[in-house]
Amino acid sequence: MKFLFYLFLGLLLIINLSCSSTRLAKKKESIVNNSGFILHADSMLKSMEQEFKVYDLQPNEVIADIGFATGWLEGVLMINYDSLTIYAQEINGYSLRTLNVVSDKYSELRTTPNTNELVLVKGRKKKTNLPRYVFDKIIIRQTFHHFSHPDAMLADIWETMKPGAELFIYEPIAAKTYYDKKVGCLNYSRSDLLKIFENSNFQLTREYGFMGTPGNVPPWLKVPPEALRPVKLYVFKKSAIPESRGANSRPGMDGASE
């Protein structure tokens, strides 16, 4: 009888482990699908070609993606580049917990071993929590308009960048600045956006126009033509702080301790 009892317990354990494994696999599949993952790396890379030319990422650069959301950009970087140190920053805890699942899945499409390093950073509303003066390039893609404290965030970002570093802002174009009730944020006109950056000691060096997918939808996923919208990719460099002003009085320092 004892043998049958222990055999029964063993079978229950095996069934439970099998069910848990199945649930975990389905959860990971859902996370990956939510990022827009497809099995065709060439299609992903082709859709990002123009944008990647602007970023011009080079081996051994330290970069940051602020507000990575579902993490598909990190995934494509893992496929396409080598020897990057990528700081992926988010305030959303779920995104932070699931990014490694996404990046690992995309990395499976590589034809060579991965040499990139991925560093996860939990940000706050007024601070990136990124290290100071280490970044060559920072990407803020479809995220700037979600900043509730843009001046404080830009003041913080300014201090994370090396001299000569570049800041890339990918944003939808609005004819005039308006509040979008659906997503609860401001959409900026070009002139208003540039004023914010100028006041935060950033200098526009160039800009590019694209037709972009809405929100955080990866560009390789097909959307109805009417859903596409014009976007701008702005490239900024940090300006010197005027000596008369000093670092602590730079525009945007509106209580960035939160």
Secondary structure, 3 states (H helix, E strand, C coil): CHHHHHHHHHHHHHHHHHHHHHHHHHHHHHHHHHCCCCCCHHHHHHHCHHHHHHHCCCCCCEEEEECCCCCHHHHHHHHHCCCCEEEEEECCHHHHHHHHHHHHHHHCCCCCCCCCEEEEEECCCCCCCCCCCCEEEEEEECCHHHCCCHHHHHHHHHHHEEEEEEEEEEEECECCCEEECCCCEEECEHHHHHHHHHHCCEEEEEEEEEEECCCCCCCCCCCCHHHCEEEEEEEEEECCCCCCCCHHHCCCCCCCCC
